[in-house]
Structures are given as C-alpha cells and as structure tokens.
Amino acid sequence: MLSNSCRYGIRAVIYLASQPESNGKTGIKKISKDLNLPTPFLAKILQQLAKQKILKSSKGPHGGFSLLKDPRKITLLEIVNSIDGNEIFTGCIMHNRSCEAVEMEGKHCSLHNDYEKPRKDLIKLFSNRTIHELVRKSKNPELIVI
C-alpha cells in the first residue's frame, strides 16, 4: 500500500520526534543504524522531507536532521503526500488514473463503490494521526488500540 520510501520516512520522523530535545540534530548514519535502514536511500527520503518543510537539515560535521515542525502538527497524511503523493487516496484501483479522471471519461471502475468507504476511512485515519501521538503510543504500548 505505502512505498518503502514512505514507510521509512514515517519511521524516521517518529524516531526524530522521540529524540531528546537537547540532542539537537541527529546524523544520518545514526538514524540509519538505529532504524536498520540503508543510509543513501534514507538520506534521499529525509532530504525530500526537508524540502517539504517537515524536517530541518544541516550539513557539516555537526549537521544532521531534526523536526522543523511541532510533532503535534505533523500528520501521517502530510508525510505520505510528501513522499508518495496522493495516489493512494485518489487513484483508481482498476485504471491507471485518478478515479475522477476515469469518471470524466465515462468509464466505470467495478471496485470504485467498494473502495470508496475504505479510502475515506484511510484519509481520515492518516489526517488524524500525528507524529506526537505515534511517539507517545510507541513509548506506552498499552495505549495502542488495535
């Protein structure tokens, strides 16, 4: 459903949000080691999140990454849109375009009606889950509701 890039980006943002504030920036090598993710691939993802104004990046021997925004204001939806775009929320399962474009062409997707509610639920879930909440739940597993 989500690309590896997106999943890695979410994990890295949660990781950065869970770091002590006094620590400042965290280097890419430490992030990749602690999360067991490939450094070059993760670096590209984090640079992408920096361009989208979610992370702050600085170069040099004391450089690294940190959150640019308050983790209470960063939603999963924002991260997914920054890395994967909104295809998961707008794309037709059966055709290679958005559902809106398919409908405008007068075509029909046999799964559209079945997928409409789960798609709306997914948008709601990703819109309402903040990084702060995910960090808090990861530190207190009893808060996780399945």
C-alpha positions in Angstrom: 0.0 0.0 0.0 2.7 2.5 1.0 6.1 2.5 -0.7 9.2 1.5 1.2 10.3 5.1 0.9 7.1 6.3 2.7 7.3 3.7 5.4 11.0 4.5 6.0 10.2 8.2 6.1 7.4 7.7 8.7 9.7 5.6 10.8 12.5 8.2 10.6 10.2 11.1 11.5 8.8 9.2 14.5 12.4 8.4 15.5 13.5 12.1 15.3 10.4 13.1 17.3 11.4 10.7 20.0 14.9 12.1 20.4 15.6 14.2 23.5 15.2 17.9 22.6 18.6 18.8 24.0 20.2 16.5 21.4 19.5 18.9 18.5 20.3 17.3 15.2 20.7 13.6 14.6 23.2 12.5 11.9 22.0 10.3 9.0 24.4 7.5 10.0 23.0 7.2 13.5 19.4 7.3 12.2 20.1 4.6 9.6 22.0 2.4 12.1 19.3 2.7 14.8 16.5 2.0 12.4 18.5 -0.6 10.4 17.8 1.3 7.1 20.2 1.8 4.1 21.9 5.2 4.6 21.9 6.5 1.0 18.3 5.6 0.5 17.2 7.1 3.8 19.3 10.3 3.1 17.2 10.9 -0.1 14.0 10.4 1.8 15.0 12.8 4.6 16.1 15.4 2.1 12.7 15.1 0.4 11.0 15.7 3.8 13.3 18.7 4.4 12.2 20.2 1.0 8.6 19.8 2.1 9.4 21.7 5.3 8.8 18.8 7.7 12.4 18.3 8.7 15.3 20.7 9.1 18.6 19.6 7.6 22.1 21.0 8.1 25.4 19.9 6.6 28.8 19.5 8.1 30.5 17.6 10.9 27.8 18.6 13.4 24.9 18.5 10.9 22.0 16.2 10.7 18.2 16.2 10.8 15.6 17.4 13.2 12.0 18.2 13.1 11.1 21.6 11.6 7.5 21.5 12.8 5.9 20.6 16.1 5.2 16.8 16.1 1.6 17.6 17.2 1.1 19.3 13.8 2.7 16.7 11.6 0.2 14.2 10.3 0.7 10.9 8.6 -1.2 12.3 5.7 1.4 15.1 5.3 4.3 12.6 5.3 2.5 10.3 2.8 1.7 13.1 0.5 5.3 14.4 0.7 6.8 11.1 -0.2 4.3 9.1 -2.2 1.9 11.8 -3.3 -1.8 11.4 -3.1 -2.2 8.5 -5.5 -3.2 6.1 -2.7 -6.1 8.5 -1.9 -7.1 9.5 -5.5 -6.0 6.6 -7.7 -8.4 4.2 -9.3 -7.6 0.5 -8.5 -8.6 -0.7 -11.9 -7.4 2.1 -14.2 -4.1 3.9 -14.3 -5.5 7.3 -13.5 -7.4 9.1 -10.7 -11.0 8.0 -10.1 -12.1 11.5 -11.1 -10.4 11.2 -14.5 -11.9 7.8 -15.1 -15.3 9.0 -14.4 -14.9 12.1 -16.6 -14.0 9.7 -19.5 -17.3 7.9 -18.9 -15.6 4.7 -17.8 -16.6 2.7 -14.8 -14.4 1.0 -12.2 -16.0 -2.1 -10.9 -14.3 -1.6 -7.5 -15.0 2.1 -7.1 -18.0 1.8 -4.9 -16.4 -0.9 -2.7 -13.2 1.1 -2.3 -14.8 4.5 -1.6 -15.5 4.0 2.1 -12.1 2.4 2.9 -10.4 5.2 1.0 -12.3 7.8 3.1 -11.5 5.9 6.3 -7.8 5.8 5.3 -7.8 9.6 4.6 -9.5 10.2 8.0 -7.0 7.9 9.8 -3.9 9.5 8.2 -5.3 13.0 8.7 -6.0 12.4 12.4 -2.8 10.6 13.4 0.0 12.9 14.4 3.6 12.1 14.9 3.4 13.2 18.6 0.6 10.6 19.1 2.6 7.8 17.5 5.6 8.6 19.6 3.5 8.6 22.7 1.9 5.3 21.8 5.2 3.7 20.9 6.5 4.6 24.4 3.4 3.3 26.1 2.3 0.1 24.2 -0.9 -0.2 26.3 -2.2 3.0 24.6 -2.1 1.2 21.2 -5.7 0.2 20.2 -5.9 -2.5 17.5 
